[in-house]
Amino acid sequence: MSERVAILQRLDPAQVDEYVEAHQEVPEAVSSAMKQGGVEEYELFVSGNIAVGVVTVNDFDTFVEQYQDDPQTKEWEARVDQFKLSGVDPETMQMPTMDRIWRLSDEA
C-alpha cells in the first residue's frame, strides 16, 4: 500500500517566481531518481511563500534514503535552495513533512 506525504517548504518571498520558474524544467535525472525511489506521483503546490509537495510513494523512508544518496538530486536541491527560507536541506537532504490531522476516504 502506498503512502501520501506532504513536504513543507517556506520560500523567500522575493524569489517565489524564480522557484516556480526553476520547476518548469526539473531535470530528467531528478524525476528518474524519484521514480526509482518508489515515487508514484509528486505534486507541488505554491501559495504565497509556502510550497507543499504531495508525494505518493511505496515507502517514504526508503525513498528519502535513495534520494539522499543521489548526486544529481543533491545538485538539484542545492540549486532550488537559493529560493527558500526552509525546506529540504541540501546538506542533509532531510525533508520537513507535515502531520496529517484529518482524512476523508472511501477506504476503511
C-alpha positions as MATLAB code, in Angstrom:
seq = 'MSERVAILQRLDPAQVDEYVEAHQEVPEAVSSAMKQGGVEEYELFVSGNIAVGVVTVNDFDTFVEQYQDDPQTKEWEARVDQFKLSGVDPETMQMPTMDRIWRLSDEA';
ca = [
       0.000    0.000    0.000;
       1.298    3.440   -0.917;
       1.837    6.365    1.434;
       0.973   10.007    0.810;
       3.255   12.526    2.452;
       3.195   16.331    2.435;
       6.530   18.154    2.388;
       6.563   21.773    3.574;
       8.923   24.446    2.284;
       8.972   28.157    3.036;
      10.084   30.289    0.119;
      11.897   33.599    0.109;
       9.016   35.981   -0.729;
      11.311   37.887   -3.097;
      12.151   34.709   -5.033;
       8.864   32.826   -5.407;
       8.776   33.459   -9.158;
      12.296   32.080   -9.541;
      11.356   28.961   -7.543;
       8.315   28.372   -9.741;
      10.361   29.011  -12.896;
      13.027   26.501  -11.822;
      10.330   23.848  -11.541;
       9.284   24.362  -15.151;
      12.359   22.318  -16.069;
      13.033   19.705  -13.385;
      15.989   17.657  -14.655;
      15.090   14.233  -16.006;
      17.730   12.711  -13.718;
      15.811   14.035  -10.696;
      12.487   12.693  -11.962;
      14.127    9.336  -12.697;
      15.708    9.187   -9.238;
      12.314    9.865   -7.680;
      10.674    7.107   -9.720;
      13.479    4.683   -8.871;
      12.907    5.546   -5.210;
       9.312    4.360   -5.476;
       7.521    7.651   -6.126;
       4.261    7.057   -7.964;
       3.229   10.704   -8.097;
       4.605   14.027   -6.881;
       2.655   17.260   -6.998;
       3.975   20.656   -5.959;
       1.664   23.461   -4.840;
       2.581   27.086   -4.106;
       0.591   29.756   -2.300;
       2.346   32.966   -1.398;
       5.690   31.909    0.033;
       4.590   28.398    1.041;
       5.308   25.376   -1.157;
       3.803   21.992   -0.366;
       4.889   18.853   -2.162;
       2.478   15.925   -2.005;
       4.168   12.632   -2.742;
       2.564    9.233   -3.237;
       5.267    6.661   -2.667;
       5.674    2.973   -1.890;
       7.762    3.647    1.241;
       8.700    7.205    2.169;
      11.711    6.300    4.307;
      13.183    4.151    1.532;
      12.596    6.946   -0.963;
      14.368    9.503    1.258;
      17.365    7.188    1.721;
      17.738    6.710   -2.032;
      17.095   10.383   -2.823;
      19.736   11.442   -0.266;
      22.384    9.283   -1.915;
      21.905   10.531   -5.474;
      24.430   13.228   -6.508;
      22.054   14.715   -9.106;
      19.234   15.174   -6.600;
      21.694   16.834   -4.215;
      22.703   19.202   -7.010;
      19.036   19.975   -7.748;
      18.219   20.636   -4.082;
      21.243   22.934   -3.794;
      20.044   24.827   -6.880;
      16.488   25.421   -5.620;
      17.642   26.032   -2.041;
      18.650   29.574   -3.028;
      14.937   30.395   -3.357;
      13.906   29.020    0.057;
      13.973   30.094    3.680;
      13.463   26.487    4.830;
      12.597   23.128    3.368;
      14.588   20.213    2.017;
      18.088   20.694    3.394;
      20.629   20.264    0.562;
      23.348   19.306    3.081;
      21.468   16.551    4.955;
      18.683   16.034    2.373;
      16.177   15.843    5.238;
      12.591   16.621    4.211;
      10.287   18.531    6.572;
       6.994   16.670    6.454;
       3.592   17.744    7.671;
       1.369   15.735   10.023;
      -1.958   14.635    8.587;
      -4.653   15.563   11.068;
      -7.762   14.520    9.113;
      -8.713   12.442    6.108;
     -11.913   11.760    4.166;
     -11.760    8.498    2.273;
     -13.953    5.728    0.921;
     -11.379    3.228    2.177;
     -11.790    1.701    5.611;
];
